Amino acid sequence: MVQIEFYTFDLKEHGIFSSFTNRLIMRIVAISDTHNLHHRLKIPTGDVLLHAGDVSIKGTEEEVHDFLNWFAAQPHPYKVFIAGNHDYYFEEKSSAEIQAILPEGVHYLNEESIEINGLKIWGSPITPIPRRRWAFNKIRGEEIQQHWDLIPEDVDILMVHGPPKNILDTILDGSTVGCENLRQTIHRKKPKIMLCGHIHENRGQRQVNDTLFINASSVDRHRTRVFSPFVFDL
């Protein structure tokens, strides 16, 4: 692992890089939970810019348009994002209405895939219901499992807004709030990388079995500090 201006690491250390030897290697830049603070981020150059949800605070149309304009202006050839529990706009609008406002070069994933130069990315905004209902919340157990069953078997990067149980999901009081159903599904389907956010206070990376988990939250719990993106070549 190398610490430079951005949070950069070598996937060879995680046994992932070798499986992509016959594909063009791309630089991936990952962020999440920018909550209207995207203008404060310093984004490094790369081939693919990924955002794992919560682009806004209240999920208003104005917030969403401001984010999309900023996102589209980034120099990365491919820009992919999912929604999060704050992003009510994307829950309330139809797929056609969302597609109509996306700038050129920006891709929104809602339980669907995109393939970029042989790299398969699947994204979902779903998170378990906490104490109150937010956007894209589902009940733990059978209801939420119906969504995780949609995850493909051959996905390389899995983008889900919230983390799985006991992996980068510890909140300030020490409890873990991730999704057990998601963890079991990832154990079966074995994506190479799982990218999430949602739990700002447990930002980081962790290798578990065949999957490297990254919580790329870009702001702290109180949305006062901004953190560097995660950068890796894949």
C-alpha positions as CSV (number, residue, x, y, z in Angstrom):
1,M,0.0,0.0,0.0
2,V,1.3,3.4,-1.0
3,Q,0.1,6.6,0.7
4,I,0.4,9.6,-1.7
5,E,-1.8,12.7,-2.3
6,F,-4.8,10.4,-2.8
7,Y,-5.6,7.1,-1.1
8,T,-3.9,4.8,-3.6
9,F,-3.3,1.1,-3.2
10,D,-2.0,-1.8,-5.3
11,L,-4.5,-4.6,-6.0
12,K,-1.6,-7.1,-6.5
13,E,-1.5,-7.2,-2.7
14,H,-5.0,-8.5,-2.7
15,G,-4.6,-11.2,-5.3
16,I,-7.0,-9.4,-7.7
17,F,-4.9,-7.9,-10.4
18,S,-3.7,-11.2,-11.9
19,S,-7.2,-12.1,-13.1
20,F,-7.3,-9.1,-15.5
21,T,-4.0,-9.7,-17.3
22,N,-5.8,-10.0,-20.7
23,R,-7.7,-6.7,-20.4
24,L,-6.7,-3.1,-20.7
25,I,-5.8,-1.9,-17.2
26,M,-7.8,1.2,-16.1
27,R,-7.4,3.7,-13.3
28,I,-10.4,3.7,-11.0
29,V,-11.3,6.7,-8.8
30,A,-13.9,5.9,-6.1
31,I,-15.9,8.3,-4.0
32,S,-19.2,8.2,-2.0
33,D,-21.5,10.2,0.3
34,T,-20.5,13.6,-1.0
35,H,-23.7,15.2,0.3
36,N,-23.5,18.4,-1.7
37,L,-19.8,18.9,-0.8
38,H,-18.6,17.6,-4.2
39,H,-17.1,21.0,-5.1
40,R,-14.7,20.7,-2.2
41,L,-13.2,17.4,-3.4
42,K,-9.9,17.2,-5.3
43,I,-10.5,14.5,-7.8
44,P,-7.4,12.8,-9.4
45,T,-7.4,11.9,-13.1
46,G,-8.3,8.4,-14.1
47,D,-10.3,6.3,-16.6
48,V,-13.4,5.6,-14.5
49,L,-15.0,7.7,-11.7
50,L,-17.3,5.8,-9.4
51,H,-19.7,7.3,-6.9
52,A,-21.5,5.0,-4.4
53,G,-24.4,7.1,-3.5
54,D,-25.7,10.0,-1.4
55,V,-24.9,12.7,-3.9
56,S,-27.3,15.0,-2.0
57,I,-28.7,15.8,1.5
58,K,-32.4,16.2,0.9
59,G,-32.6,14.6,-2.5
60,T,-34.0,17.7,-4.2
61,E,-34.0,18.3,-8.0
62,E,-31.7,21.4,-7.5
63,E,-29.2,19.3,-5.5
64,V,-29.2,16.5,-8.1
65,H,-28.7,18.9,-11.0
66,D,-25.8,20.6,-9.2
67,F,-24.1,17.2,-8.6
68,L,-24.7,16.0,-12.2
69,N,-23.2,19.2,-13.7
70,W,-20.1,18.8,-11.5
71,F,-19.9,15.0,-12.1
72,A,-20.1,15.5,-15.9
73,A,-17.4,18.1,-15.8
74,Q,-14.8,15.6,-14.4
75,P,-12.3,14.5,-17.1
76,H,-12.7,10.8,-16.7
77,P,-14.0,9.1,-19.9
78,Y,-16.5,7.0,-17.8
79,K,-18.5,8.3,-14.9
80,V,-20.8,5.9,-13.1
81,F,-22.9,6.5,-10.0
82,I,-25.7,5.0,-7.9
83,A,-28.2,6.7,-5.5
84,G,-28.2,6.5,-1.7
85,N,-30.7,6.8,1.1
86,H,-30.7,10.6,0.9
87,D,-31.3,10.7,-2.8
88,Y,-35.1,10.8,-2.9
89,Y,-35.1,12.3,-6.4
90,F,-34.0,9.0,-7.9
91,E,-36.6,7.0,-6.0
92,E,-39.4,9.3,-7.0
93,K,-38.7,9.8,-10.7
94,S,-39.2,7.2,-13.4
95,S,-36.3,5.6,-15.2
96,A,-37.1,7.7,-18.4
97,E,-37.2,10.9,-16.4
98,I,-33.8,10.1,-14.8
99,Q,-32.2,9.2,-18.2
100,A,-33.5,12.5,-19.6
101,I,-31.4,14.6,-17.2
102,L,-28.2,12.6,-17.3
103,P,-25.4,14.5,-19.1
104,E,-23.4,12.8,-21.8
105,G,-20.8,10.4,-20.4
106,V,-22.7,9.9,-17.1
107,H,-24.2,6.5,-16.2
108,Y,-26.7,5.9,-13.4
109,L,-27.1,2.3,-12.2
110,N,-30.3,1.1,-10.4
111,E,-29.9,-2.6,-10.1
112,E,-28.3,-2.9,-13.4
113,S,-24.9,-3.4,-15.0
114,I,-22.5,-1.5,-17.2
115,E,-19.4,-3.1,-18.9
116,I,-16.4,-0.8,-19.6
117,N,-13.6,-2.4,-21.6
118,G,-14.4,-5.8,-20.2
119,L,-14.9,-4.5,-16.6
120,K,-18.3,-5.5,-15.3
121,I,-19.9,-3.1,-12.8
122,W,-23.3,-3.6,-11.1
123,G,-24.9,-1.0,-8.9
124,S,-27.8,-0.8,-6.4
125,P,-29.0,2.0,-4.0
126,I,-30.7,-0.4,-1.6
127,T,-30.0,-0.3,2.1
128,P,-31.8,-1.9,5.1
129,I,-34.4,0.2,7.0
130,P,-32.9,1.9,10.0
131,R,-34.9,3.6,12.8
132,R,-36.8,5.7,10.2
133,R,-37.5,5.1,6.5
134,W,-35.2,6.9,3.9
135,A,-35.0,6.5,0.2
136,F,-34.5,3.0,-1.2
137,N,-34.9,1.3,2.2
138,K,-36.0,-2.3,2.4
139,I,-36.8,-4.7,5.3
140,R,-34.0,-7.0,6.3
141,G,-34.6,-10.7,5.3
142,E,-36.8,-11.8,2.5
143,E,-37.7,-8.4,1.1
144,I,-34.1,-7.1,0.8
145,Q,-32.8,-10.5,-0.4
146,Q,-35.0,-10.2,-3.5
147,H,-32.8,-7.3,-4.5
148,W,-29.5,-9.0,-3.7
149,D,-30.6,-12.0,-5.8
150,L,-30.3,-9.7,-8.8
151,I,-26.5,-9.3,-8.4
152,P,-24.8,-11.1,-11.3
153,E,-22.4,-14.0,-10.8
154,D,-19.7,-12.5,-12.9
155,V,-19.6,-8.9,-11.6
156,D,-16.1,-7.4,-11.1
157,I,-17.1,-4.3,-9.1
158,L,-20.2,-4.4,-7.0
159,M,-21.5,-0.9,-6.1
160,V,-24.0,-0.9,-3.2
161,H,-24.7,2.2,-1.1
162,G,-24.5,0.4,2.3
163,P,-21.9,-2.1,3.6
164,P,-22.5,-5.7,4.5
165,K,-22.7,-6.9,8.1
166,N,-19.5,-6.6,10.1
167,I,-17.5,-5.1,7.3
168,L,-16.8,-1.4,7.4
169,D,-20.2,-0.9,9.0
170,T,-19.4,0.2,12.6
171,I,-21.1,3.4,13.8
172,L,-20.0,5.8,16.6
173,D,-21.6,3.7,19.4
174,G,-19.7,0.6,18.4
175,S,-22.6,-1.3,16.9
176,T,-22.6,-2.8,13.4
177,V,-25.4,-1.9,11.1
178,G,-24.6,-3.5,7.8
179,C,-26.8,-6.0,5.9
180,E,-26.4,-9.7,6.8
181,N,-28.2,-10.8,3.6
182,L,-25.8,-8.8,1.5
183,R,-22.8,-10.3,3.2
184,Q,-24.1,-13.8,2.6
185,T,-24.8,-13.0,-1.1
186,I,-21.3,-11.6,-1.6
187,H,-19.8,-14.7,0.0
188,R,-21.6,-16.8,-2.7
189,K,-21.1,-14.6,-5.7
190,K,-17.6,-13.4,-5.0
191,P,-17.2,-10.0,-6.7
192,K,-13.6,-8.9,-6.9
193,I,-14.4,-5.5,-5.3
194,M,-17.4,-4.3,-3.3
195,L,-17.7,-0.5,-3.2
196,C,-20.0,1.2,-0.7
197,G,-20.3,4.2,1.6
198,H,-23.2,5.1,3.9
199,I,-21.3,4.6,7.2
200,H,-19.1,7.7,7.1
201,E,-17.3,6.8,10.4
202,N,-16.0,3.5,9.0
203,R,-14.4,4.6,5.8
204,G,-11.6,2.4,4.7
205,Q,-10.8,-0.9,3.0
206,R,-10.7,-4.5,4.1
207,Q,-10.1,-7.8,2.3
208,V,-12.4,-10.7,3.2
209,N,-11.9,-14.0,1.4
210,D,-12.1,-13.3,-2.4
211,T,-13.5,-9.8,-2.2
212,L,-11.8,-6.4,-1.4
213,F,-14.3,-4.2,0.4
214,I,-14.0,-0.4,0.1
215,N,-16.1,2.1,2.1
216,A,-15.3,5.3,0.1
217,S,-17.3,7.8,2.2
218,S,-16.0,11.2,1.2
219,V,-17.1,13.2,4.3
220,D,-17.1,12.6,8.0
221,R,-20.2,11.9,10.2
222,H,-21.1,15.5,10.6
223,R,-20.3,16.5,7.0
224,T,-17.6,19.0,8.1
225,R,-14.4,17.3,6.8
226,V,-13.8,16.0,3.2
227,F,-11.5,13.0,2.5
228,S,-9.5,12.0,-0.5
229,P,-10.8,9.6,-3.1
230,F,-9.7,5.9,-3.3
231,V,-7.6,5.2,-6.4
232,F,-6.6,1.9,-7.8
233,D,-5.7,0.3,-11.1
234,L,-7.8,-2.7,-12.3
